[in-house]
Amino acid sequence: MAKRDLLKLPDDLDGNLRALLNTPPPPHGTPGSRKAAPKPPAKPKKNQRRRYAKPAATGTYAYESAPVIRPKRKAAKKR
């Protein structure tokens, strides 16, 4: 037998490719399927109550009553 005879495919390659492309993919769960199983629906989240922290009364902290010290400005240069 010649090498050319071995390289020739006995079946219809174009027809097989067309048939494969026209078939839908197998559904999930079947062997050979690469399709992922659908995720279950998400559970509804329980509403959690947030605790409200009341702000401290005015004058509680020392920095609120401390005097404001502003830095002195430098004198302008004489020309």
PDB file with one MODEL, atoms N, CA, C and O in Angstrom:
MODEL        1
ATOM      1  N   MET A   1       0.842  -1.193   0.000  1.00  0.00           N
ATOM      2  CA  MET A   1       0.000   0.000   0.000  1.00  0.00           C
ATOM      3  C   MET A   1       0.874   1.237   0.000  1.00  0.00           C
ATOM      4  O   MET A   1       1.922   1.283   0.644  1.00  0.00           O
ATOM      5  N   ALA A   2       0.436   2.205  -0.711  1.00  0.00           N
ATOM      6  CA  ALA A   2       1.171   3.461  -0.780  1.00  0.00           C
ATOM      7  C   ALA A   2       0.798   4.343   0.406  1.00  0.00           C
ATOM      8  O   ALA A   2      -0.254   4.182   1.025  1.00  0.00           O
ATOM      9  N   LYS A   3       1.699   5.283   0.702  1.00  0.00           N
ATOM     10  CA  LYS A   3       1.435   6.188   1.820  1.00  0.00           C
ATOM     11  C   LYS A   3       0.204   7.048   1.551  1.00  0.00           C
ATOM     12  O   LYS A   3      -0.532   7.398   2.474  1.00  0.00           O
ATOM     13  N   ARG A   4      -0.006   7.378   0.312  1.00  0.00           N
ATOM     14  CA  ARG A   4      -1.154   8.220  -0.020  1.00  0.00           C
ATOM     15  C   ARG A   4      -2.466   7.528   0.339  1.00  0.00           C
ATOM     16  O   ARG A   4      -3.406   8.188   0.780  1.00  0.00           O
ATOM     17  N   ASP A   5      -2.541   6.259   0.164  1.00  0.00           N
ATOM     18  CA  ASP A   5      -3.773   5.552   0.479  1.00  0.00           C
ATOM     19  C   ASP A   5      -4.036   5.550   1.987  1.00  0.00           C
ATOM     20  O   ASP A   5      -5.191   5.579   2.413  1.00  0.00           O
ATOM     21  N   LEU A   6      -2.974   5.518   2.795  1.00  0.00           N
ATOM     22  CA  LEU A   6      -3.151   5.523   4.246  1.00  0.00           C
ATOM     23  C   LEU A   6      -3.601   6.888   4.767  1.00  0.00           C
ATOM     24  O   LEU A   6      -4.310   6.975   5.769  1.00  0.00           O
ATOM     25  N   LEU A   7      -3.181   7.956   4.077  1.00  0.00           N
ATOM     26  CA  LEU A   7      -3.527   9.302   4.546  1.00  0.00           C
ATOM     27  C   LEU A   7      -4.968   9.678   4.216  1.00  0.00           C
ATOM     28  O   LEU A   7      -5.532  10.564   4.857  1.00  0.00           O
ATOM     29  N   LYS A   8      -5.566   9.027   3.241  1.00  0.00           N
ATOM     30  CA  LYS A   8      -6.938   9.363   2.865  1.00  0.00           C
ATOM     31  C   LYS A   8      -7.902   8.827   3.920  1.00  0.00           C
ATOM     32  O   LYS A   8      -7.812   7.674   4.341  1.00  0.00           O
ATOM     33  N   LEU A   9      -8.811   9.677   4.329  1.00  0.00           N
ATOM     34  CA  LEU A   9      -9.798   9.265   5.320  1.00  0.00           C
ATOM     35  C   LEU A   9     -10.958   8.572   4.605  1.00  0.00           C
ATOM     36  O   LEU A   9     -11.461   9.090   3.608  1.00  0.00           O
ATOM     37  N   PRO A  10     -11.387   7.417   5.096  1.00  0.00           N
ATOM     38  CA  PRO A  10     -12.452   6.704   4.415  1.00  0.00           C
ATOM     39  C   PRO A  10     -13.830   7.349   4.586  1.00  0.00           C
ATOM     40  O   PRO A  10     -14.707   7.145   3.747  1.00  0.00           O
ATOM     41  N   ASP A  11     -14.035   8.122   5.653  1.00  0.00           N
ATOM     42  CA  ASP A  11     -15.367   8.689   5.869  1.00  0.00           C
ATOM     43  C   ASP A  11     -15.435  10.122   5.363  1.00  0.00           C
ATOM     44  O   ASP A  11     -14.420  10.713   4.993  1.00  0.00           O
ATOM     45  N   ASP A  12     -16.615  10.659   5.351  1.00  0.00           N
ATOM     46  CA  ASP A  12     -16.846  12.013   4.856  1.00  0.00           C
ATOM     47  C   ASP A  12     -16.582  13.003   5.997  1.00  0.00           C
ATOM     48  O   ASP A  12     -17.438  13.200   6.859  1.00  0.00           O
ATOM     49  N   LEU A  13     -15.399  13.623   6.001  1.00  0.00           N
ATOM     50  CA  LEU A  13     -15.016  14.536   7.082  1.00  0.00           C
ATOM     51  C   LEU A  13     -15.901  15.776   7.104  1.00  0.00           C
ATOM     52  O   LEU A  13     -16.336  16.208   8.171  1.00  0.00           O
ATOM     53  N   ASP A  14     -16.169  16.349   5.938  1.00  0.00           N
ATOM     54  CA  ASP A  14     -17.003  17.555   5.898  1.00  0.00           C
ATOM     55  C   ASP A  14     -18.408  17.271   6.422  1.00  0.00           C
ATOM     56  O   ASP A  14     -18.981  18.069   7.164  1.00  0.00           O
ATOM     57  N   GLY A  15     -18.943  16.139   6.029  1.00  0.00           N
ATOM     58  CA  GLY A  15     -20.289  15.786   6.491  1.00  0.00           C
ATOM     59  C   GLY A  15     -20.323  15.554   7.990  1.00  0.00           C
ATOM     60  O   GLY A  15     -21.274  15.956   8.659  1.00  0.00           O
ATOM     61  N   ASN A  16     -19.282  14.902   8.530  1.00  0.00           N
ATOM     62  CA  ASN A  16     -19.230  14.668   9.983  1.00  0.00           C
ATOM     63  C   ASN A  16     -19.109  15.977  10.752  1.00  0.00           C
ATOM     64  O   ASN A  16     -19.764  16.152  11.780  1.00  0.00           O
ATOM     65  N   LEU A  17     -18.274  16.904  10.263  1.00  0.00           N
ATOM     66  CA  LEU A  17     -18.126  18.197  10.947  1.00  0.00           C
ATOM     67  C   LEU A  17     -19.433  18.975  10.914  1.00  0.00           C
ATOM     68  O   LEU A  17     -19.817  19.575  11.918  1.00  0.00           O
ATOM     69  N   ARG A  18     -20.127  18.976   9.770  1.00  0.00           N
ATOM     70  CA  ARG A  18     -21.400  19.679   9.674  1.00  0.00           C
ATOM     71  C   ARG A  18     -22.416  19.081  10.649  1.00  0.00           C
ATOM     72  O   ARG A  18     -23.179  19.815  11.278  1.00  0.00           O
ATOM     73  N   ALA A  19     -22.428  17.757  10.773  1.00  0.00           N
ATOM     74  CA  ALA A  19     -23.376  17.111  11.687  1.00  0.00           C
ATOM     75  C   ALA A  19     -23.052  17.439  13.141  1.00  0.00           C
ATOM     76  O   ALA A  19     -23.962  17.639  13.946  1.00  0.00           O
ATOM     77  N   LEU A  20     -21.754  17.496  13.488  1.00  0.00           N
ATOM     78  CA  LEU A  20     -21.376  17.835  14.858  1.00  0.00           C
ATOM     79  C   LEU A  20     -21.737  19.273  15.201  1.00  0.00           C
ATOM     80  O   LEU A  20     -22.171  19.550  16.319  1.00  0.00           O
ATOM     81  N   LEU A  21     -21.564  20.184  14.261  1.00  0.00           N
ATOM     82  CA  LEU A  21     -21.850  21.588  14.525  1.00  0.00           C
ATOM     83  C   LEU A  21     -23.346  21.842  14.639  1.00  0.00           C
ATOM     84  O   LEU A  21     -23.758  22.780  15.320  1.00  0.00           O
ATOM     85  N   ASN A  22     -24.162  21.033  13.992  1.00  0.00           N
ATOM     86  CA  ASN A  22     -25.603  21.256  14.034  1.00  0.00           C
ATOM     87  C   ASN A  22     -26.262  20.645  15.260  1.00  0.00           C
ATOM     88  O   ASN A  22     -27.404  20.988  15.565  1.00  0.00           O
ATOM     89  N   THR A  23     -25.583  19.753  15.975  1.00  0.00           N
ATOM     90  CA  THR A  23     -26.191  19.137  17.158  1.00  0.00           C
ATOM     91  C   THR A  23     -25.981  20.033  18.371  1.00  0.00           C
ATOM     92  O   THR A  23     -24.902  20.604  18.532  1.00  0.00           O
ATOM     93  N   PRO A  24     -26.986  20.167  19.224  1.00  0.00           N
ATOM     94  CA  PRO A  24     -26.813  20.983  20.429  1.00  0.00           C
ATOM     95  C   PRO A  24     -25.898  20.280  21.429  1.00  0.00           C
ATOM     96  O   PRO A  24     -25.767  19.056  21.384  1.00  0.00           O
ATOM     97  N   PRO A  25     -25.269  21.024  22.321  1.00  0.00           N
ATOM     98  CA  PRO A  25     -24.393  20.389  23.318  1.00  0.00           C
ATOM     99  C   PRO A  25     -25.212  19.526  24.278  1.00  0.00           C
ATOM    100  O   PRO A  25     -26.393  19.800  24.495  1.00  0.00           O
ATOM    101  N   PRO A  26     -24.611  18.503  24.846  1.00  0.00           N
ATOM    102  CA  PRO A  26     -25.369  17.640  25.770  1.00  0.00           C
ATOM    103  C   PRO A  26     -25.709  18.399  27.047  1.00  0.00           C
ATOM    104  O   PRO A  26     -24.943  19.266  27.471  1.00  0.00           O
ATOM    105  N   PRO A  27     -26.837  18.089  27.661  1.00  0.00           N
ATOM    106  CA  PRO A  27     -27.211  18.801  28.891  1.00  0.00           C
ATOM    107  C   PRO A  27     -26.282  18.446  30.039  1.00  0.00           C
ATOM    108  O   PRO A  27     -25.598  17.424  30.003  1.00  0.00           O
ATOM    109  N   HIS A  28     -26.262  19.294  31.053  1.00  0.00           N
ATOM    110  CA  HIS A  28     -25.378  19.060  32.183  1.00  0.00           C
ATOM    111  C   HIS A  28     -25.804  17.785  32.905  1.00  0.00           C
ATOM    112  O   HIS A  28     -26.977  17.411  32.896  1.00  0.00           O
ATOM    113  N   GLY A  29     -24.843  17.135  33.523  1.00  0.00           N
ATOM    114  CA  GLY A  29     -25.127  15.924  34.267  1.00  0.00           C
ATOM    115  C   GLY A  29     -24.906  14.654  33.466  1.00  0.00           C
ATOM    116  O   GLY A  29     -24.736  13.583  34.048  1.00  0.00           O
ATOM    117  N   THR A  30     -24.906  14.749  32.144  1.00  0.00           N
ATOM    118  CA  THR A  30     -24.662  13.560  31.329  1.00  0.00           C
ATOM    119  C   THR A  30     -23.165  13.336  31.227  1.00  0.00           C
ATOM    120  O   THR A  30     -22.405  14.305  31.218  1.00  0.00           O
ATOM    121  N   PRO A  31     -22.720  12.101  31.152  1.00  0.00           N
ATOM    122  CA  PRO A  31     -21.275  11.868  31.036  1.00  0.00           C
ATOM    123  C   PRO A  31     -20.744  12.435  29.724  1.00  0.00           C
ATOM    124  O   PRO A  31     -21.366  12.281  28.673  1.00  0.00           O
ATOM    125  N   GLY A  32     -19.587  13.093  29.797  1.00  0.00           N
ATOM    126  CA  GLY A  32     -18.985  13.710  28.617  1.00  0.00           C
ATOM    127  C   GLY A  32     -19.409  15.146  28.426  1.00  0.00           C
ATOM    128  O   GLY A  32     -18.934  15.810  27.505  1.00  0.00           O
ATOM    129  N   SER A  33     -20.284  15.639  29.266  1.00  0.00           N
ATOM    130  CA  SER A  33     -20.727  17.017  29.148  1.00  0.00           C
ATOM    131  C   SER A  33     -19.781  17.926  29.923  1.00  0.00           C
ATOM    132  O   SER A  33     -19.421  17.645  31.066  1.00  0.00           O
ATOM    133  N   ARG A  34     -19.387  19.019  29.278  1.00  0.00           N
ATOM    134  CA  ARG A  34     -18.509  19.981  29.961  1.00  0.00           C
ATOM    135  C   ARG A  34     -19.314  21.143  30.528  1.00  0.00           C
ATOM    136  O   ARG A  34     -18.759  22.080  31.102  1.00  0.00           O
ATOM    137  N   LYS A  35     -20.605  21.067  30.361  1.00  0.00           N
ATOM    138  CA  LYS A  35     -21.456  22.142  30.838  1.00  0.00           C
ATOM    139  C   LYS A  35     -21.581  22.060  32.361  1.00  0.00           C
ATOM    140  O   LYS A  35     -21.827  20.985  32.908  1.00  0.00           O
ATOM    141  N   ALA A  36     -21.415  23.168  33.028  1.00  0.00           N
ATOM    142  CA  ALA A  36     -21.484  23.191  34.491  1.00  0.00           C
ATOM    143  C   ALA A  36     -22.930  23.077  34.947  1.00  0.00           C
ATOM    144  O   ALA A  36     -23.845  23.559  34.280  1.00  0.00           O
ATOM    145  N   ALA A  37     -23.120  22.441  36.075  1.00  0.00           N
ATOM    146  CA  ALA A  37     -24.459  22.314  36.641  1.00  0.00           C
ATOM    147  C   ALA A  37     -24.939  23.685  37.107  1.00  0.00           C
ATOM    148  O   ALA A  37     -24.133  24.481  37.590  1.00  0.00           O
ATOM    149  N   PRO A  38     -26.224  23.977  36.973  1.00  0.00           N
ATOM    150  CA  PRO A  38     -26.706  25.299  37.395  1.00  0.00           C
ATOM    151  C   PRO A  38     -26.604  25.464  38.905  1.00  0.00           C
ATOM    152  O   PRO A  38     -26.785  24.517  39.671  1.00  0.00           O
ATOM    153  N   LYS A  39     -26.308  26.697  39.307  1.00  0.00           N
ATOM    154  CA  LYS A  39     -26.177  26.989  40.733  1.00  0.00           C
ATOM    155  C   LYS A  39     -27.568  27.082  41.362  1.00  0.00           C
ATOM    156  O   LYS A  39     -28.510  27.539  40.713  1.00  0.00           O
ATOM    157  N   PRO A  40     -27.704  26.654  42.618  1.00  0.00           N
ATOM    158  CA  PRO A  40     -29.010  26.798  43.274  1.00  0.00           C
ATOM    159  C   PRO A  40     -29.295  28.277  43.514  1.00  0.00           C
ATOM    160  O   PRO A  40     -28.363  29.072  43.640  1.00  0.00           O
ATOM    161  N   PRO A  41     -30.567  28.654  43.578  1.00  0.00           N
ATOM    162  CA  PRO A  41     -30.872  30.072  43.810  1.00  0.00           C
ATOM    163  C   PRO A  41     -30.369  30.532  45.174  1.00  0.00           C
ATOM    164  O   PRO A  41     -30.345  29.763  46.134  1.00  0.00           O
ATOM    165  N   ALA A  42     -29.974  31.788  45.240  1.00  0.00           N
ATOM    166  CA  ALA A  42     -29.410  32.341  46.474  1.00  0.00           C
ATOM    167  C   ALA A  42     -30.491  32.438  47.550  1.00  0.00           C
ATOM    168  O   ALA A  42     -31.644  32.765  47.269  1.00  0.00           O
ATOM    169  N   LYS A  43     -30.089  32.147  48.785  1.00  0.00           N
ATOM    170  CA  LYS A  43     -31.019  32.236  49.904  1.00  0.00           C
ATOM    171  C   LYS A  43     -31.199  33.705  50.282  1.00  0.00           C
ATOM    172  O   LYS A  43     -30.237  34.472  50.245  1.00  0.00           O
ATOM    173  N   PRO A  44     -32.404  34.103  50.642  1.00  0.00           N
ATOM    174  CA  PRO A  44     -32.580  35.502  51.058  1.00  0.00           C
ATOM    175  C   PRO A  44     -31.842  35.771  52.363  1.00  0.00           C
ATOM    176  O   PRO A  44     -31.856  34.951  53.281  1.00  0.00           O
ATOM    177  N   LYS A  45     -31.206  36.918  52.430  1.00  0.00           N
ATOM    178  CA  LYS A  45     -30.437  37.267  53.620  1.00  0.00           C
ATOM    179  C   LYS A  45     -31.360  37.775  54.724  1.00  0.00           C
ATOM    180  O   LYS A  45     -32.332  38.486  54.467  1.00  0.00           O
ATOM    181  N   LYS A  46     -31.036  37.398  55.950  1.00  0.00           N
ATOM    182  CA  LYS A  46     -31.812  37.840  57.101  1.00  0.00           C
ATOM    183  C   LYS A  46     -31.400  39.274  57.433  1.00  0.00           C
ATOM    184  O   LYS A  46     -30.213  39.597  57.487  1.00  0.00           O
ATOM    185  N   ASN A  47     -32.387  40.111  57.652  1.00  0.00           N
ATOM    186  CA  ASN A  47     -32.095  41.506  57.986  1.00  0.00           C
ATOM    187  C   ASN A  47     -31.558  41.574  59.411  1.00  0.00           C
ATOM    188  O   ASN A  47     -32.229  41.176  60.363  1.00  0.00           O
ATOM    189  N   GLN A  48     -30.347  42.080  59.537  1.00  0.00           N
ATOM    190  CA  GLN A  48     -29.744  42.227  60.857  1.00  0.00           C
ATOM    191  C   GLN A  48     -29.902  43.672  61.303  1.00  0.00           C
ATOM    192  O   GLN A  48     -29.654  44.607  60.542  1.00  0.00           O
ATOM    193  N   ARG A  49     -30.322  43.834  62.558  1.00  0.00           N
ATOM    194  CA  ARG A  49     -30.484  45.180  63.101  1.00  0.00           C
ATOM    195  C   ARG A  49     -29.131  45.710  63.530  1.00  0.00           C
ATOM    196  O   ARG A  49     -28.364  45.024  64.205  1.00  0.00           O
ATOM    197  N   ARG A  50     -28.855  46.916  63.138  1.00  0.00           N
ATOM    198  CA  ARG A  50     -27.595  47.552  63.544  1.00  0.00           C
ATOM    199  C   ARG A  50     -27.848  48.372  64.795  1.00  0.00           C
ATOM    200  O   ARG A  50     -28.845  49.086  64.902  1.00  0.00           O
ATOM    201  N   ARG A  51     -26.930  48.258  65.733  1.00  0.00           N
ATOM    202  CA  ARG A  51     -27.059  49.026  66.960  1.00  0.00           C
ATOM    203  C   ARG A  51     -26.603  50.455  66.694  1.00  0.00           C
ATOM    204  O   ARG A  51     -25.541  50.686  66.116  1.00  0.00           O
ATOM    205  N   TYR A  52     -27.416  51.397  67.121  1.00  0.00           N
ATOM    206  CA  TYR A  52     -27.106  52.811  66.924  1.00  0.00           C
ATOM    207  C   TYR A  52     -26.375  53.327  68.154  1.00  0.00           C
ATOM    208  O   TYR A  52     -26.920  53.308  69.257  1.00  0.00           O
ATOM    209  N   ALA A  53     -25.148  53.786  67.966  1.00  0.00           N
ATOM    210  CA  ALA A  53     -24.370  54.340  69.078  1.00  0.00           C
ATOM    211  C   ALA A  53     -24.650  55.836  69.157  1.00  0.00           C
ATOM    212  O   ALA A  53     -24.397  56.573  68.204  1.00  0.00           O
ATOM    213  N   LYS A  54     -25.167  56.275  70.286  1.00  0.00           N
ATOM    214  CA  LYS A  54     -25.463  57.702  70.454  1.00  0.00           C
ATOM    215  C   LYS A  54     -24.155  58.463  70.615  1.00  0.00           C
ATOM    216  O   LYS A  54     -23.251  57.992  71.306  1.00  0.00           O
ATOM    217  N   PRO A  55     -24.037  59.629  69.991  1.00  0.00           N
ATOM    218  CA  PRO A  55     -22.808  60.413  70.132  1.00  0.00           C
ATOM    219  C   PRO A  55     -22.653  60.946  71.564  1.00  0.00           C
ATOM    220  O   PRO A  55     -23.637  61.154  72.276  1.00  0.00           O
ATOM    221  N   ALA A  56     -21.416  61.157  71.959  1.00  0.00           N
ATOM    222  CA  ALA A  56     -21.140  61.670  73.306  1.00  0.00           C
ATOM    223  C   ALA A  56     -21.608  63.117  73.411  1.00  0.00           C
ATOM    224  O   ALA A  56     -21.673  63.836  72.414  1.00  0.00           O
ATOM    225  N   ALA A  57     -21.928  63.527  74.621  1.00  0.00           N
ATOM    226  CA  ALA A  57     -22.388  64.892  74.854  1.00  0.00           C
ATOM    227  C   ALA A  57     -21.267  65.885  74.552  1.00  0.00           C
ATOM    228  O   ALA A  57     -20.086  65.560  74.680  1.00  0.00           O
ATOM    229  N   THR A  58     -21.645  67.079  74.156  1.00  0.00           N
ATOM    230  CA  THR A  58     -20.662  68.111  73.817  1.00  0.00           C
ATOM    231  C   THR A  58     -19.895  68.509  75.076  1.00  0.00           C
ATOM    232  O   THR A  58     -20.479  68.682  76.146  1.00  0.00           O
ATOM    233  N   GLY A  59     -18.577  68.650  74.931  1.00  0.00           N
ATOM    234  CA  GLY A  59     -17.743  69.035  76.064  1.00  0.00           C
ATOM    235  C   GLY A  59     -17.185  67.835  76.815  1.00  0.00           C
ATOM    236  O   GLY A  59     -16.569  68.007  77.867  1.00  0.00           O
ATOM    237  N   THR A  60     -17.378  66.662  76.319  1.00  0.00           N
ATOM    238  CA  THR A  60     -16.880  65.460  76.977  1.00  0.00           C
ATOM    239  C   THR A  60     -15.371  65.325  76.810  1.00  0.00           C
ATOM    240  O   THR A  60     -14.677  64.881  77.725  1.00  0.00           O
ATOM    241  N   TYR A  61     -14.877  65.702  75.663  1.00  0.00           N
ATOM    242  CA  TYR A  61     -13.457  65.516  75.362  1.00  0.00           C
ATOM    243  C   TYR A  61     -12.669  66.793  75.644  1.00  0.00           C
ATOM    244  O   TYR A  61     -13.198  67.899  75.534  1.00  0.00           O
ATOM    245  N   ALA A  62     -11.384  66.624  76.014  1.00  0.00           N
ATOM    246  CA  ALA A  62     -10.542  67.756  76.383  1.00  0.00           C
ATOM    247  C   ALA A  62     -10.236  68.647  75.190  1.00  0.00           C
ATOM    248  O   ALA A  62     -10.105  69.862  75.337  1.00  0.00           O
ATOM    249  N   TYR A  63     -10.125  68.054  74.020  1.00  0.00           N
ATOM    250  CA  TYR A  63      -9.745  68.881  72.860  1.00  0.00           C
ATOM    251  C   TYR A  63     -10.875  69.832  72.462  1.00  0.00           C
ATOM    252  O   TYR A  63     -10.633  70.780  71.716  1.00  0.00           O
ATOM    253  N   GLU A  64     -12.077  69.607  72.931  1.00  0.00           N
ATOM    254  CA  GLU A  64     -13.170  70.515  72.579  1.00  0.00           C
ATOM    255  C   GLU A  64     -13.078  71.827  73.346  1.00  0.00           C
ATOM    256  O   GLU A  64     -13.497  72.873  72.849  1.00  0.00           O
ATOM    257  N   SER A  65     -12.532  71.772  74.549  1.00  0.00           N
ATOM    258  CA  SER A  65     -12.457  72.991  75.357  1.00  0.00           C
ATOM    259  C   SER A  65     -11.064  73.629  75.322  1.00  0.00           C
ATOM    260  O   SER A  65     -10.860  74.681  75.928  1.00  0.00           O
ATOM    261  N   ALA A  66     -10.107  73.017  74.629  1.00  0.00           N
ATOM    262  CA  ALA A  66      -8.745  73.567  74.580  1.00  0.00           C
ATOM    263  C   ALA A  66      -8.732  74.814  73.697  1.00  0.00           C
ATOM    264  O   ALA A  66      -9.443  74.881  72.694  1.00  0.00           O
ATOM    265  N   PRO A  67      -7.906  75.812  74.084  1.00  0.00           N
ATOM    266  CA  PRO A  67      -7.833  77.028  73.256  1.00  0.00           C
ATOM    267  C   PRO A  67      -7.139  76.734  71.916  1.00  0.00           C
ATOM    268  O   PRO A  67      -6.240  75.896  71.832  1.00  0.00           O
ATOM    269  N   VAL A  68      -7.576  77.438  70.894  1.00  0.00           N
ATOM    270  CA  VAL A  68      -7.013  77.247  69.560  1.00  0.00           C
ATOM    271  C   VAL A  68      -5.757  78.091  69.445  1.00  0.00           C
ATOM    272  O   VAL A  68      -5.810  79.311  69.601  1.00  0.00           O
ATOM    273  N   ILE A  69      -4.621  77.446  69.172  1.00  0.00           N
ATOM    274  CA  ILE A  69      -3.347  78.156  69.034  1.00  0.00           C
ATOM    275  C   ILE A  69      -2.992  78.154  67.556  1.00  0.00           C
ATOM    276  O   ILE A  69      -2.798  77.109  66.935  1.00  0.00           O
ATOM    277  N   ARG A  70      -2.914  79.377  67.014  1.00  0.00           N
ATOM    278  CA  ARG A  70      -2.586  79.483  65.596  1.00  0.00           C
ATOM    279  C   ARG A  70      -1.136  79.934  65.472  1.00  0.00           C
ATOM    280  O   ARG A  70      -0.705  80.819  66.210  1.00  0.00           O
ATOM    281  N   PRO A  71      -0.375  79.341  64.552  1.00  0.00           N
ATOM    282  CA  PRO A  71       1.021  79.754  64.401  1.00  0.00           C
ATOM    283  C   PRO A  71       1.099  81.181  63.850  1.00  0.00           C
ATOM    284  O   PRO A  71       0.280  81.604  63.034  1.00  0.00           O
ATOM    285  N   LYS A  72       2.125  81.909  64.333  1.00  0.00           N
ATOM    286  CA  LYS A  72       2.286  83.292  63.880  1.00  0.00           C
ATOM    287  C   LYS A  72       2.871  83.289  62.484  1.00  0.00           C
ATOM    288  O   LYS A  72       3.682  82.430  62.137  1.00  0.00           O
ATOM    289  N   ARG A  73       2.450  84.262  61.684  1.00  0.00           N
ATOM    290  CA  ARG A  73       2.947  84.361  60.326  1.00  0.00           C
ATOM    291  C   ARG A  73       4.308  85.043  60.326  1.00  0.00           C
ATOM    292  O   ARG A  73       4.594  85.929  61.132  1.00  0.00           O
ATOM    293  N   LYS A  74       5.130  84.592  59.388  1.00  0.00           N
ATOM    294  CA  LYS A  74       6.440  85.218  59.258  1.00  0.00           C
ATOM    295  C   LYS A  74       6.271  86.574  58.602  1.00  0.00           C
ATOM    296  O   LYS A  74       5.365  86.778  57.794  1.00  0.00           O
ATOM    297  N   ALA A  75       7.145  87.490  58.954  1.00  0.00           N
ATOM    298  CA  ALA A  75       7.098  88.818  58.370  1.00  0.00           C
ATOM    299  C   ALA A  75       7.553  88.758  56.922  1.00  0.00           C
ATOM    300  O   ALA A  75       8.406  87.949  56.557  1.00  0.00           O
ATOM    301  N   ALA A  76       6.971  89.627  56.101  1.00  0.00           N
ATOM    302  CA  ALA A  76       7.313  89.648  54.689  1.00  0.00           C
ATOM    303  C   ALA A  76       8.729  90.186  54.510  1.00  0.00           C
ATOM    304  O   ALA A  76       9.175  91.029  55.288  1.00  0.00           O
ATOM    305  N   LYS A  77       9.432  89.708  53.496  1.00  0.00           N
ATOM    306  CA  LYS A  77      10.794  90.165  53.242  1.00  0.00           C
ATOM    307  C   LYS A  77      10.787  91.586  52.694  1.00  0.00           C
ATOM    308  O   LYS A  77       9.930  91.958  51.893  1.00  0.00           O
ATOM    309  N   LYS A  78      11.764  92.370  53.145  1.00  0.00           N
ATOM    310  CA  LYS A  78      11.900  93.732  52.640  1.00  0.00           C
ATOM    311  C   LYS A  78      12.677  93.704  51.354  1.00  0.00           C
ATOM    312  O   LYS A  78      13.628  92.935  51.213  1.00  0.00           O
ATOM    313  N   ARG A  79      12.284  94.533  50.415  1.00  0.00           N
ATOM    314  CA  ARG A  79      12.992  94.577  49.137  1.00  0.00           C
ATOM    315  C   ARG A  79      13.993  95.677  49.066  1.00  0.00           C
ATOM    316  O   ARG A  79      14.665  95.836  48.047  1.00  0.00           O
TER     317      ARG A  79
ENDMDL
END
